[in-house]
Amino acid sequence: MTKLIGNGILITRNIENPIINDGCVAISANKIIDYGITSEMKRKYANCEFYDVKGKIIMPGLINTHNHIYSAMARGMVLNDAKVSKNFTQVLENLWWRLDRGLGLIEIKYSAYTTYIDCIKNGVTTVFDHHASAGQVTGSLFTIAEVAKELGVRTSLCYEVSDRDGIENTDLGIKENVDFIEYAKEQNNDMIKAMFGLHASFTLSDETLEKCVNAANNTGFHVHVAEGTKDLEDSQEKYNKRVVERLFDMKILGVNTIAVHCIHVDNHELDIIKSTDSIVVHNPESNMGNAVGCSDVLSMMQKDILVGLGTDGYTTDMFESLKVANIIHKHEHRDPSVAWKEAPQMLLDNNATICSRFFEEPLGIIEKDALADIIVVDYTPPTPMNENNINSHILFGFSGRNVVSTIINGQYVMKDRVVLTADENEIYHKSQSVAKDFWERV
């Protein structure tokens, strides 16, 4: 049955028709089949289900190109015996690696439930996740995928292989990636995809990287790159190479590889990234929170490197990340004139382009035959909104909590702030119980 979503301001991200003030979208099955002025669409598709958004914003669903679902279990956690972390390596050792070693399938499941529900409520319809659970590697990606299916969220998953917990654990991580890649192919749809996950250069030997390249069988890699100075120093000391140089030599980079962060890289490394057509994902809030520095994505984009925007598990609100991406570079460059173009481009255009390398059908755009991932945002412009200032309105006026309805793959997963694919209260109540037991254990 055809659905109409209309009587709103339609932001398409489509160059031909960027904004329609009384806009309407027609959906059939999981695709957008038409869009235009509401009155014309209602005449054209008479007797169809019509959702009157009453002047709100209609726009493509948002995409998060780097996330960590497992980090949900850390929210509010206090480790009384933990040392104070003074640098990023200590943050990893004192918090994240300790947390991921303690995760079991029940914690992974409820991390996925609560994170994906939070994404739905913030208008995020596609999530690229990078998972770690050294205490429960086997089955971890499949557990997350089942939750994504149940909730109706589009996702790409991988397991971060690392040598930090021993060779047996390394091999389990490789196998989990390989098994899940095969599983995702068997799904034969655009809802579940797989990449091959790697932690970072400084926790991976040449031998392990060779194993991963052979096992990946041309599947793209999702890897942290030069996030902290430790990654760079380790690569220089052990291999006499910078991180990107090492990953290039080990055949990790390429058109379907996501190189996350890329903070401590030089101009030569950027040329390598460009020459391999690799993807970079910027995570400004996480980088600030971990005090690791600011990735020079402005220079990357000047070199025509494809740069997307992620959250690194810091938040699920991509509008929030957009705001920080805009101001961090002004602060870093001491120049208020920069990042106006680049920050919205990363979120609203480049993330969709990144998806085109992994998903078969178009995402992140309102156009005929694109996948029907659409959100409705409660925002009334206080000033005129037109094709020249859309990004400014989104940057300063939109928030994840303004999202009132979320449609993924043509189905309502949230309507008028009610999540339809899960009992939200029951899940969060259970998650609190799971987290409490988990905190006591770790």
C-alpha angles and dihedrals in degrees: 000000000000117000125202123205110188156128090083143098104279116211106189107174080221113131093214095056109011096169136015113187096206096030135167135185126208118211128190119182104323099332139083105241101177146349137191144109112348098236092050093047092050090052092046094048102034120180093020125135106272125201109199107207091186099226098321125134120275114196143144118289116261126253128216110201098189127031142146111217093184091065089077090085090061096062108117093356117146117195102198094192095046121115120239108265113229098175140021096265089056090048088057095046098041099041122007102039091043090050097047092050089059099049119113129184093272092055091044090050095052093042086058094045095051096040095048092045089051089050091051091051091050094048096253108144101170126045129187104201130194109200134200129177109149091179092056113022101149113081095005097118092043090053091053091046092054090054091048089052093048093050094040098239123151110232148167116208139192139163118236107236113210138165093219095099100042138275095286091056090046091055091047089054092051091050093048090054093047094047093047093047088056091046092051091051090052091055088066094197140098096249101077122036133165139216130180110257127216126177105215140304095262093060096044127077123211088251092056093046090052089051090050095049090051093045095045092064093204095318111141121257128235108204142158109242125197093329094150133021090251090069092054096042093049093051093048094046098045103032106017088235137104116248099260091045090054094047090049092051090049091053095243098127125080148114093299097043122104111209104196123212103348093192103145097047131120132219093269090055090051089054089053091050090050094046091053093044089231121167124243122203119202120211106184101172094049092046091053092044093052092041092228098135138257122295111232094232092152090067090044092054091047086058088051093248111158105247123183133185126246139162104223087221092298092117140344093223107101092184087061091051089049091057093050092045088057097050102036092066093046088053094043094049095036085229123119092195097070135087097025090115101028100052096055090040091058094052105030102035113013096048088058090049089051089053090054088067093057108025123060100221129051118274134185096035140087105232137118114288094013116131110270102247104144136158133197115217125197101228129133111195111235088202133029114295119206142152091282098055106030092112092052092053091048092047097049103025110036128083131172091244089059089069109107102173134025126194120189124184089350095306129108108241092168127019125181090349094306115120106225103189098058144023096255097191093049093049095049092046090052092044091056090054092048091048093049091054090044093052091051090051098048 
